[in-house]
Amino acid sequence: MDRLAAMEIFVCIVETGSFSAAARRLNVGQPAVSKTVASLEQRLGVKLVVRSTRGLTPTEAGEEYFQRAKRAIEDINEAEVAARGSANGLTGRLRLCAPVTFARLHILPHLEPFLARNPDLDVDVVLDDRQIDLIAEGIDVAVQLGHLSDSNATARKLDTCRLLILGTPAYFAKAGEPQIPEDLLTHQAVVYTQRGGGGAKWTFSRHGEIRTVNGQGRVRVSAAEGIRTLVLSGLGLAMASQWMFAPELASGEVIPVMNDWRLPAIDLWAVFPSGRMVSTKARIFAAYLAEVMQSKALSLSDPQYSTQE
């Protein structure tokens, strides 16, 4: 096995924390992974990893080798992209992570043009509403909504939109349309519990006045798909982003209410693994997604739920 391949395997072992996890990510047998580490340790004359009940931990020498090997791999990949030139497209594999509903509505339908531009690129899409460990999962770029939990993260803001109080016309015909924040206390709310989903505490502003209410509801949901299903079934209203209900807002299947009251804006980010140089593949995909979202903003330009104050 050549040195670059051995470096890539070792980096994957350290990032995933075990031989078996590295083997699954690399789609190779675990014995091959173990043999690679043994060969590296024999050639270098040092112990690179130690086993414990918590998994594998790099030794001091292993951590130094890991950091340098990771930079070397990134440098080689960047050099190859630069040598080929952007006209030839990207190559290799891009691992992308995104919330399930956002990806279904706003990313997956737009992958085909991106792949057409880059015929030698493969994309792994990890769908998860939770924020996962980007290093451990080998993610190149993650799409996240809301405030960044890590202020030191390398990130690019892609777009911003409003949060809305929305529901179906049938629900409001039955329950009445709220006019002020306090009216929401008599409504059935579907609460999104994921970070960035707003929770049950809703803060409104109008002409400098601030009012906060707690959404009252019997159902709390940890995934946006559940929020969509319950709202569209007429169970109740929800506080949600324009992105979550973009098709239904455009068709009128759901409508926003209390439009003279403002909820906080929500940001969309492309987040890159900390401590690593952002790869060309991740950077170019983030720029492409920003273009997609800017084009979509035109379909959400109705003044009643515009992003403009």
N, C-alpha and C positions, 0 to 999 in steps of 0.2 A: 504494500500500500504506500502511495507517495505521501510526502510530508503534509501537503495541503489537505488531503483527505483525512489524515490522522488529526490534524489541527481542528478540522470541522467537527469530527466526532467528539474530540475532547471538549470543545467549546459547548457542544450540545449536551454532553454529560453534566457539565457544571451548571448550565442554565436550567436543566430539568431536575437535577438533584439525584438521578439514579440511572443505572445502566438500562433498566427495562424501559423507562420513560424515553430515554434517548433513542433506544432501538425502535420504539413505536413511532417517534417523530421522523426518524430517518428511514423507516420502513426496511430495516435490516434485522437480522437475528441478534439476540442478546449476546451469544458467544463471540460474534465478530466485534461487538463493542468492547467487551471485556478484554479480548485479545489485543485490540488496538491500544488500550491503556497499558497493558502489561508490556507491550513492545516499546511504547514511548518511555515508560519508566526504565526499562532495561537500556535503551539507547542513551537516555539522558543521565542515567546513574543516580536518579533521585526518586523519592516517593512523591507522587502527584496528588493522590486522593487517599482519604482514610474512610473506612466504613464506621457507621454508628447506628444507633436505633433510629435516628432521624434521617438516615439516608447517607449519601456520600457528601463529604466535605473536602474541598481542596486544601492541601497543605500550603505552607507559605510559598514553597517553590511552585506548587500547582496553581496558586492564585496568580503568581507572577507570569507563569506560562500562559494561563488563561487570558489575562488582560492583553498580553502581547500577541497571542495567536488571534484573538478576536479583532484587534486592530489590523493585523496583517491580512486577514480574510477580507475585511471591509475594504482595505486599500486595494487589494487585488480585484475585487468586484467593481470598484469605482474605476480602476484603471482600464478594465475591459470595456466598460460602458463608454468611457471617454474615447477609447481607441476605435470602437465600432462607429461611434457617432450616433446622434439622436435619430438620424434618418432611418437607421436600421432597426430601431425599436429596442425595447428592453428584452432581457432574457432571464432565465432562471425561474424562481418561484417567489411570489409575494404572498405573505400571510397577513390577512386583514381580519380585524375583529370589529364587530358593530352590533348595536342593539337589534333584536329580531325584527320588530315592526319597521323601524327606520330603514334597515337594510332591504326589507321586502318592498317597501314603497319607493325608496329613493336611491338605492345603490344597485341592487341586483338587476333592475330593468335597464340599467345603463352600463353594465359590464361589457356587453357585446361590442359596442363601438371602441371601448378601451382595449379589449383583447384584439380587435381587428387592427388597431394601430400597432399592436405589439404581438405579432403572431408567434413569437418564440417565448412568450411569458405564460406561466401557469399561475393561477390564483387559488389559494386556500382561504375560504371564508369561514370564520368562526363566529357563530351567532350566539350572543349572550347578552341579556339585559344587565347583568352584573358587570362590575369592573374587575377584570382578571389581571393576574400578574403577567405583564407583557413579556418580561424576560423569560420566565419559566415556560410560557406557552410558545415562545419563539415568534412572537408577533412583530411584524415590521411597522405596522401603523394601525392604530385603533381609533374608531370614531366614537366620540363621547359627547353627551349632552349635559349642559349645566355647568356649574362651577367646577374647576379642576381641583381634585383633592390634593394633588401634589403641586405646590407652587413652584417647585424646581423642575417640573416636567418640561421636556422639549415639546412644544405644541404650536399648532397654527390654527387661528380662528378661521373657520370656513364660512359661517353665516350666523345670523341672529334672527329670531322671530319672537312674536308675542305668545304668552300663555293666554288661553281663552277659557271662559265658562261656556260650555256647549252641551247640547243634547239634541234629541230628535224633535221635529215639530209636533209629533204626536205626544211626546212626553210633556212638552210645555202646554199643549192644548188641555191636557188632563190636570197638570199640577200648577199651572199658572207660570207666567214669566217673571222671574225676579227682577226688581228694579234697583235695589240697593243691596250692599253686602249682607245686611242683617236678614234680608228675605231668604237667603240661602239656608238659614237655620231650619226652615220648614220644608226643605227639599231633601230628597234622597240623593246623596252624593256617592259616586264610586271613586274611591281614593286610591291613587297610585303610590305605592310605598317605596319604589326604588329611588335611590339618590338621584336627584335631578328631576324627579317626577312631581315634586311639590308637596307631597304628603297631605295632611289634613289641615294644615295652617295656611290660610290664604290671605295675603295682604294686598289690599287695593289702594289706589291713589286716584284723586280727582281734584284738579285745581289746588294742589298743595295739601289737601286733606288726606290723611292716611287712616284706613280702617282695616282691622284684622278680624277674621272669623275662622272658626274651625268647621270644616266641612262635616256635615252630619250624615252618616251612612252606615248601613249594615254590612257592606262588602268592601274589603280592602284587597287589592290585587298587586302582585309583585311583577307582573309582566304587562307590557302595553297591549299585547294581543287580547288579554282579558278585559282591559279597559274598553277597548274598541267593541268587543262582543257585547258587553253589558250595556254600554251606551246605545249601540245600534239596536239592541233588543227592546229599548225603551225603559230599562230598569230605573235610570236616573240620569242626572247630569254629572259632568266631570270637569275638573280643571285639567286642560291638556294643551299641548303645543299644536300649532298649525300643522306641523309636520306629521303628527300622529293621525290626523283626520283630513289630510289634504284632499283626497278624492271626494270625500263626502261633503266637505265645505264647498268645493267647487260645484257639486251637483245639487246642493241644498238638502241632502239627506240628513245632515246635522246643521244646526245654526248656532252662531254665537249670540250671547245675550249680555246685557249690562255693558254695552259697548262704550259708554261714556266713562266707565271705570277702568283703570289700567292695572293689570297684573305685571309683575316683573318680566323683563325679556329673558329668553333662554338662549344660550350660546351653543353653537355646534363647533366641535374641535376635532382636529386630526392630532392625535397624541402619539409620540414616538418613544421607544424604550429609553429610559434614563441611562446616562453613562455610555451611550453608544453614538457613533456618528450616524446621522440620518442617511439611509441609503438612497441612491438615486431613484430606485423603484418606488420607495415610499414617498419621496418628495414629489415625484411626478404624478403619482396617483392622488395625493392630497390636492395638488393643483387642479387635476381633472375633476375631482369631486366638488371643489369650490366653483368651478365653471358650471357644473350641473346644477348646483343649488342656486346660483345666481340666475340661471335661465328659468328655474322653477319659480322664482320669486314673482315673475310676471303673472303666473296663474293665481297668485294669492294677493293681487293688488286691489281687491275690493276695499273701499275705504272703511267698511265696517269691521274688517279685521286686518287692516294694513299694519305693517311693522313700523310705520312712521307715526310719530307722536303728533 
